[in-house]
Amino acid sequence: MVAQNIPQEYLAIFILIIFGILFGVITLYVGRFFRISRPYHEKLIAYESGNEPTEAPRMRFSIKFYLIAILFVVFDVESIYLYPWAVVYDRLGLFALVEMMIFIFLLLVGYVYAWKKEVLQWEK
Amino acid sequence: MQVIIILIEILILFAIVMLHVAYATYFERKIIGHMQVRLGPMRVGWHGLLQPIADGIKSFFKEDVVPEQADVFTFRAAPIICLVAMMTSLAVLPFAKGWVLADINIGLLFIFAMSSLSSYGVILAGWASNSKFTFLGGLRSMAQVISYEIAMGLSLVGVMMMSGTLNLTKIVEAQGASFSGMYVFPQIIAFFVFCVAMLAETNRVPFDLPEAETELVSGYCTEYSGMRYAIFFMAEYIGMMVMASIGTICFLGGWSGPFEVALFPPFWFVAKVYVFMFFFIWIRATLPRYRYDQLMEVGWKLLIPLALGNIVLTGFIKAFTG
C-alpha cells in the first residue's frame, strides 16, 4: 500500500530507514535478555569525576554558540541557493555568473561585518 | 516482490558495511600501533584478527546503564538517530556502474541532509544524559559540525558546476569524460577544503573536540555504555566511510580506474575508499588535537573564504574557457 505512493527511487531509502530503526531497536531489545543489570544509586548518578554532581547540568553556556548557529543559518541558506545555480551553470552563461557574484559579494559584506565584530573569534 | 529484492540488497550492503566497520577499528588500532612502534591487538586470533568480533560480543553483553537523571526516551533514541542517519546515506552511494540502492537525482544534497540529521543524535545524547560533560560535548560537537558543514557544502559546489548534476552516478561519469579524468586536479582547492572539513564533520583527530578525553572525559557519549555506545561507534565509522566515499566519488573519479577489473566492478572504488580511511588513521597518528578556538577560526576564517573563492574562480574559468 505505502509502496505505491512513494517515487520508485525513494522506496529503497524508505526501507533502509525502517531497517536501520529496526536494527537498532531489536539489537538493544534482544540484548536486554543477555546482559547483566545491577543498578544502584551510586552507579546511576551522572559522572562528575567521582563526586556528587554539584548543580544542575543544563547550565548557562557561552553566547558564542548561539551566534555561530545564527551565522550557520545565513551561510547554509546561501549554499542552498548556490546548488541549483551550480547545477545549471553551463546553461545560464555569463549573466548568471555576474548575478551570483553580486549575491556572493552581498554575503561577503555581512561576513566581513561579522569578522570585524569578532563573532568568528572565539576568544578575544 | 520488488520490496523483497531491495530488502536482500540492503541486507547484503549492511553486512558488508558492518564487516568494514568492524575491521576499520581493527586496522585503526593496528596501524596506529605500528606507527607508534607497538604491535596493536595480538591476542584474539592470528595477529588479533578476531579482536573486532570479540569487542562486538563483549559490548553486547555489557550492562546498559541509564543514568537516574536522564531523559530516558531521548537517551535511548539518540544512538539510533545517529545510526539511521548515517546508514541512510549509504543508499545513494554508487559503488560501481548500476551498483546503487537508490539512484536519486539529488544524491549529494541527500547526503548533506542526512549528515546534518546525525548531529541531532549527538546533541540529543548530550542533552538527555543530563551530565555536564555530555552537555558540553554535545554543544561543542553541534557548533563544530555546523561550522564545517558550510565549508564542506561550499567546497562541493565547484564539483557541481563542473559536472552539472547532483546525481552521484552522473558526477562520476562526467568526471570520466572530463579532461583530467578526476576533479581533484581542477578542483584542488575544493579538495583541500573538503579533506579538512571531512575530518571535522566526522569528529576525527585533529578535530575530535567533542570527545576530547583530556577535558571532557568522552564528550557526548560519556554516560553511554555497552551496546548503546557501540551503536554510536558504528555510526561514527559509517560516517567516515560515507565521507570517504563522497571524496572518492566527487574528486577521485569513483569506480573508474586505469584498467577494468573483471568480476568485481567496484574494485577501484573500494581501493580509493581504503586510501581515504588510511588517511583518516594516518592523520590521527600524526597530529595533535586543535584547541577549540583554533578549530572555529580555521573553519570560519580559512575554509569558508577558500571555498567561496574556489566557486568564483571556477565560475570565471568556466565562463571564459567554455
Interface residues (C-beta under 8 A of the other chain):
Chain A: A3 E9 Y10 L11 A12 I13 I15 L16 I17 F19 G20 I21 F23 G24 V25 T27 L28 G31 R32 F34 R35 I36 S37 R38 P39 H41 K43 L44 I45 A46 Y47 E48 P53 P57 R58 M59 F61 K64 F65 I68 A69 L71 F72 F75 D76 S79 L82 Y83 A86 V87 V88 Y89 D90 G93 L94 L97 M100 M101 I104 L108 Y111 W115 L120 Q121 W122 E123
Chain B: Q2 V3 I6 L7 E9 I10 F14 F60 F61 K62 E63 D64 V65 V66 P67 E68 Q69 R76 P79 I80 L83 V84 M87 T88 L90 A91 V92 L101 A102 D103 I104 L109 F110 W127 S129 N130 S131 K132 F133 T134 F135 L136 L139 M142 A143 I146 S147 E149 I150 G153 L154 V157 G158 M160 M161 G164 T165 L166 V217 T222 E223 G226 M227 R228 I231 Y292 D293 M296 E297 W300 K301 I304 L308 I311 V312 G315 F316 K318 A319
